[in-house]
Each structure stands twice: as C-alpha cells, then as structure tokens.
Amino acid sequence: LAKANLISGTVLFLFSVVALLFIIPAQIDVAESANVISPRLVPIICVILIGGLSLFQVAKTALGISALRPKSGQSDSKKIIEMSPISKREWVALILLSAIILAAILIFIWLGALLASAWLIVVSMLVMGVKQPLPLIAIPAGVLFAAYVLFTHVLGTAIQ
Amino acid sequence: MDNLILGFESAVTVSNILWIAIGVTIGYIVGVLPGLGKGTAVAVAIPLTFYISPIAAISFLVGIAKGSGAGSAVSAILLNTPGEPSSAPTALDGYPLARQGKAQKALKMGLFASVIGDFSSTIVLILLAQPLAQFALKIGPVELTAILIFSLTFIAGLSGSSLSKGLVAGAFGVLCSTVGMEVENATERFTFGLLELSDGLSLIPVAIGMLAVAEMYVQMGNRVQLEAESALLKQTGDPADRRISWDEWKQCFPSILRGTAIGSAIGILPGLGASVGSFLSYGAAKRASKTPERFGKGALEGVAAAESADNAVIPASFVPLFAIGIPGSVIAAMLIAAFLIHGVTPGPRIFTEQAELVYGIYVSMLFASVLLLAIGFFGQRFFSRIVYVRMVFIIPVVIFLCAMGAYLQGNGIFGVVLMLIFGIVGFFAKKLDYSFVTFLIGFVIGPTLELSLRQSLSLTGSEISELIEHPVALAFVAMTVFALWRIIAREYQKNKIKRTALEALRA
C-alpha cells in the first residue's frame, strides 16, 4: 500500500494546490462587503486541510519506505512497497463497468430510457460471462417489467 | 406516553406494516448476499420512498437496515463469507457450526440474538433521544460547531485505519457540500456554469455512487472468488441442528445481554460502527467464558454475542440523529436524505414540531423487530438458498436500480452522471482506505457546519478567547484534542507493531 499511499497523497496535494490557486478564485466571488464572511472561507479551510494532511501522508509514507528500503537480496520489502491495493481484475471491472454506464447515459440521451436500461443489464451480464440466452432475455425483461409496474402502478409516477 | 400512543395510532396501519415487512424482506435478501451491505440497499431504496408517506418511508428504510443486519449472518454462517464486515465474528463460530452439521441451530441463534439486540436497542433509543434533544435545544451555534467538529474528527479517526486519510475524506465531503448557491451572499460556488449544480450536489446520486456503485466495481472484480465460495457450500440434513435447547439458551443469554449493551453504547458514539460493536462483543464473550478454547471452533455464544451487538448498533446510532441532528453512521446519513425528501429536518426540534412522526417511527421500529423475527424464522430456508444466486445476475440488476435511483432523485440523467463520477471516487476511496463513511457524513453535515461556523464567527468576533464564554464548546474542543491524541497514539502503536513484525520477517 506504500506506493499507493504515496501516489494518492501526491494527487490530493496537487489537487489542493490547483484548487487553492485556480479553481476557488475562478469559481467563487469574493465577499462584497468587509463585514460579510467570505463565501470562500469554508472551501479554503477544506482545501488547506486536504493539502496539509496529504503532504503529511506523503512524508510519513516516504519515511516508512526509506526505513523498509530493501537491502541487496531482500525482495520481500520491495514487494510490500510495490503491493497494489487494486487487483488487475478490479481495474478491468472499473473500466468496463464505467464504460457500460457511460454508454447507457449516451443511449438514454439519443434513444430513450428503455434501450438504455436494457443495454445496462444485458451488456453487464455479457461482460461478466453470461452466455445462456434465457437469463440474458428473462432477467432484463423481468426487471424492466417490475420497475414499470412499481413506478407506474404501485407508486403512481412515471419515468420519462 | 401520550406521544407513544399517538405514534402507535399513526404507525399501526396496514400499508405501513406492509412497507416495514417489504423493507425487512428486501434487507434480509440483500444482507444474505455477500458484499451487498445495508448502506447499498438503503441508498438504492431512498428514491422509492419519495412517493410514500414519511412514516412509511422511514420505516421501510429502517426495515431494510434491520433486515440486512440480521441477514448478513446467513452468508457468514453458511459460506464463511460475511454479508457485511460486522458479521465477520459471526463467521468465526457460525461456519464451524455449519461444518459440524449445526447450520440451522447457528442461524436460529443468530436470528434470535439479532432480534433481542435490535429490540432492546430501539428501547434505548426511545428512552435516550428525547432527553438528549432537550439538552441540545439549549446549545447555540458555537457549541454546535464544536460538537460537529468533534463528531467528524471522531468518525475520521475511528472509521478507517488512518486518521489523516479519514480527515481528508471528511474535509472532501464538506468541500463537496459547498457546491451550489451559497445562502448568505447568494454567490455561486463550483458550479462551472452548469445550471444543474446551482442547487448543489444531490445527496442521493452521491450516496448511491459512493456506496452502491463503488461496491459493485469491487464485487465485479472479485466475483470469481465469491462464486467459488458459493460452490463449496454443502447442505446439512441433520435434524439435531434445527433447534436450540434450553441449556444452550441459558448458555447464550448472558452473551446476548452483554452484546446488546456493547452494541447500544457503540451505536450512540458516532462513527464506531457495527463492526467495532460485534468484534468487541465477541471478545468480551470469549473473555467471560469458562471455556474460551471453544471459541473459533463452533461456540454458539460466539454467534449470539456477535449478532446481538451487530444489530443493537443500528437503532442506537439514531440517538445522535434524532437528538442533535448529527448522523453517527452511514445509515443515519441516508435517513437524513429521506427525511429531507419529505421536508423534515432531523434534530432536537423534531420532538416538538413532528412528535407524531418521531413516535410513529419508534413504534414502526419496534414492529420491524417483531417482523424481523417472523420473516427471518419462517423464511430461513428460502434465505439460505439465496446464497446460491450468482453475482453475475445480481450486479447488473443492482447497477440498473442504482441508475434508476440516481435518475429519479438527481436532476434526471445528470444524476446518473454524478452517480458514475462518485462511484469511481468511492471505488478509489474504498481501495485506498479513505473512509467513505466520513466523506458522506462530512457531506451531510457540511451545510450545518458552515452555517454554525459563520454564526459562531459573527458572535465571537473571530476571537478565540471568546470561547471561555461557551464552556460546552470548550469541553468539546478539549474532547476533540483528546480524541486526536488518543487516535494518533493508537496509530503510532499499530505502526510500531507492524514495523517490528516486518523487521522480524526480514531477519
């Protein structure tokens, strides 16, 4: 986790610097009167806290890594430093599922709710290795019908 | 007492009881499925509650939380894979019991302990919340700021493994809550020219993304491992494992009582969560036992201790929510969203302004406990079979429900976009150990924290010395410093042990 801590700490620190120097000045106006508490106050406090604590985390992790630095022939320490908390399968799941949801959003905008919903369920199942036609047809059909009945007849609303 | 009768009258309706029963059943099913927690279920279900009465809505969500808490024991006992982390100690003895052919016995004890813990803890909530609210009514913005900062620090320190990461998550949550129109100056903040952001980030898509979608990413990545565990499950047909004898009841009852007390106490403290409660209770039962060597090998008291505490945490965690308006857990944070949907602001005034609603919820919670017993007992065989359902069928359905929930409560398709963004943020937060619990609680209390901080600065003229005029605030500042010191000391000790172990490994 050490390397992951170092990377996440650095990213958050950079985010806080960018937010402090560019985003907050561009996105929040200064207070109109000196008697009014600035609308930037709480965002600035949060960003400083995020930056400071991330920097602390980077420093703490770097010190930990230097204490663990492998001597010649000791590969276990290197492994501990390099160990990723996210497995290859999880990276694949993150990318695939995000792409499926993103595509469903676009389908919703261009073609409507029904096709987007069917896409979301069917493609997710296909990606996870479901090949039998019965569940590929029955599950989306059942879920969409249940959602239709629930919203239009039980709860008395409608999804446009 | 009058209020309780009033609550009874408004809660005991056919539709309300039906919603509680549906909630408990859904919760039980979700709890049984490994990896799907009560937070996920409640987040996805909130948008449905928009169309029903406030009492039915909150009761339905509480039913889901209670059902899920009890249901998570099923997969812990049968699969050695807890439905939620808080059921991990249940698996320590439940799974060996199942392997000995006593699965039904363990499941029944898990259910009874859950119901006793849950019911008793609801009584604790009823007895404590209102007196605490009367005290809370006397506090001003300075005190409230100090209490909120203390709660957030406490939650940040205890809900993850690192205080600094927890505080980063909390600060990020508060930062996200500042998006949209600022009330005092009517200034837009972080809207990037998008009209959809003028009202701020909607809690529902943010919560669904952080809790449910992030969890689905993880589950999708680990589905092969989960399904392999399901395939190992064997059915037991021994009739001896189906009932609990009187001697076993006598043996387990002290553990249930102890677990209920521990769970209730842990629940009231913000941020500690059900996992701490169930592990502490399990440890206490083991220490109190005359035969501690049986623990881990199939001691029924182990199941009773863990499950009673696990379920006692949920109702007790609503004490700070009802009394002060501070959510002490993810479920409480989710309930705030449900309350706000119905135009109700939780906090000390709720007891005077919405007494019927609060007491109606109390009565519904007691009913939920009874229904939990009935549904869990009669549906045990059905729920035991749910663990066979493959994740490849569950994940797509959950993702669809998430998208639908985000759409309904988050400005249409923009809500789904938000859900996706916060799903990715939640995934990294989960994997890199940035407490998403602290993030969500920071996000929920952010507006109150900002308002009370502004009022405090105006009242005190930004002079720290003015704090002397506010002893309660001063006490909470001192408690924050003390909590920080204790958490840092604990982290230092943990790191030291880890380093020593690593050095020993290298030597």
Interface residues (C-beta under 8 A of the other chain):
Chain A: L1 A4 N5 S8 L12 I23 Q27 I28 D29 A31 E32 V36 I37 P39 L41 V42 P43 I45 C46 V47 L49 I50 L53 S54 F56 Q57 K60 G64 A67 L68 Q74 D76 S77 I80 P85 I86 S87 R89 E90 W91 V92 A93 L94 L96 L97 S98 I100 I101 L102 A104 I105 F108 I109 S117 L120 I121 V122 S124 M125 M128 G129 V130 P135 I139 V143 A147 L150 L155 G156 T157 I159
Chain B: L48 Y51 I52 S162 S164 K165 L167 V168 A171 F172 V174 L175 T178 E182 E184 N185 T187 E188 R189 F190 T191 F192 V213 M216 Y217 V218 M220 G221 N222 R223 V224 M391 V392 F393 I395 P396 V397 I399 F400 A403 M404 Y407 L408 I413 V416 V417 M419 L420 G423 I424 F427 F428 K431 L432 D433 Y434 G446 L449 E450 L453 R454 L457 S458 N495 R499 L502 L505 R506
